[in-house]
Amino acid sequence: MFNNPTKLLFLLTLVSGTFLAISANSWFGAWIGLEINLLSFIPLMTNSKNLLSTEASLKYFLIQALASATLLMIVILSALIFSSPESLLINNEFMTTIISSTLMLKMGAAPFHFWFPGVMEGLNWLNGLTLMTWQKIAPLMLLSYNISMNIFTASIILLSVLIGSLGGFNQTSLRKILAYSSINHLGWMISALIMGENLMIFYFSIYSLLTFAMVMMFNNFKLFHLNQIFSLNYLSPVNKFAIFTTLLSLGGLPPFLGFLPKWLIIQNMAQEGYLVIITLMVMMTLITLFYYVRTSFGAFMLSYTETLWNSQQFHKNLSPLTLLLSIMSALGLGVCTIIFNIY
């Protein structure tokens, strides 16, 4: 990518579009930032040698254009009705719900998630990483201006966690599994947003770190489907252990770092009295954890079958950065609790 000046330019405008959206003091400025971000990401997605990526970029463009047009229409309408074009806070509940819906459509929260797994399937790993992490920053920050706990928000949270859990249950594509995992995490991020922006930023940072580690591992070994993982007999035990501990950490298994932000959200929501919602969220996230454990179980077994035609020894290891991230995901929770106890 960095040898191609055009892609570098689009990457810079992608970043600047997000910064413009989150630092805007009016909805119109935020809309411009979102449009710059969208129009920069489309050329990065498109690959003339891959028809799937062209289809994915077209799907993404149509959905994002629909969301942007709806956002612009509702903002202009609210400015005409309430005479507050420069305000980021809109008090009318109906208008707020429509704006929240458009932003959730942009980031792929359920039930507006229908485009997300299909688009992910057509992208390479690096573009998929951008879609799962960076492209969620601007909609989440804009969502924070008007969000409050009501029936609409609670149903969005529960639907995101439920669909993110059940959707990945029978998938064999790793990109679709990570896409449904992302939808599941969005439910937790929106609930963290209600508790406070700092908690959401912390959750998003940990999620981005773990997703980055997973994508780098899959990209390194050119893995796209589950059966490729099961046939990775040429991997050293260290590499295999790194891949599956990071996967379990992304699912939120307690000894790993991925459980820490969920722990904080559970504690905060319990203190605020949202006991029913958090109980349902934990129960539905256990489904996600089930298929992660099912995926990892065979690789963690001491005795497993090896096929004769796959017994070649390929000496390909993970990069030091990826290994460091997987070590952080495995030991991070223990280190954090030790530090908190010291101070």
C-alpha positions, 0 to 999 in steps of 0.5 A: 500500500505505501508504495502506491501514492494514491492509496496513501492519499486515500488513507490520509483522507480516510483518517482526516474524515474521521477526525473531522466528523468527531471534532465537528460542532454541527451535524452538517460538519459531522456529515461532511466528515462521514462523507469524506471518510466513506469516499476515501474507503471505497477506493481502498476496498476496490481491487480490479483482480477480485470481483468479490471486493468490487461487489463488497465496495458497491454494497458498502457504498449503497448502504453508507449513502442511504445512511448519509442521505437519511442523516442529512435529511433528518438534520435539515428537518430538525433544523427547520422545525426546531430552529437549531441548525448548529446544535449537536443536541436534538431534544425531540425523541423521534428525531434522536431515534432516527439519527441514532438508527442512521449511525447504527446502520453506518457501523453495522449494529443489529438489526441494521447489520444485514450488509456487514458480514457480506461486505466483510467476506469480500475484503482482504484482511487489512481492509476488513480490519479497517472496517471492523475498527477505524470505521466505527470510531466516527459513528460511535462518537456521534452516537454519544451526543444523543444516546440515552437508555430507553426501550429503543437503545436497550433493544438495539443492545440486546439484538446486537449481542444476540445476533452477533452470538447466533450469527457466527454459530454455523459459519466456516469463514473466519471473516464472517466469524469476526464480523459477527463477533464485531456485531456482538462487541458493538452491543457492549460498546453501545452499553458502555457508551451509556455508562460514559465515553471513557468506558467506551473508549477503553472497551474499543481500544482493547477490542481494536488491539485484540482484533488487530492481533487476530487479523495479523495472525490470519493474514500472516498464514493466509487463513480464511476458513476454519478447516485451514486452521485445523490443518495447520500442523506445520505451526509451532506450538507457540504460534498455535497457542498464540492464535487460539489464546487471542481468539478466546481473549476476543471472546471474553474468556475470564483469564484473558485481557478481553474480559477486563472491559466486559467486567467493568461494564458489568460492574457499572451497569449493575451499579446503575440498576440495569440488572436484567439487560446485563444478565441477558448480555452475559448469557448471550455472549456465552454463546459466542464463547462456546463456538470460540472454545469449540474452534480452539478445543481441537488445537489445544488437545495434546494428541491430534491427527495429522494427515500425511499429505500435510506433513511438510514443515513450513518454517513461517513464524509470527512477527514479534509484534503479533507475538507481543500482542498475543502475550498481552492478551493472555497476561494483560488481565493479571498484570492490570489487577496486580497494578490496581492492587499496588496503587 
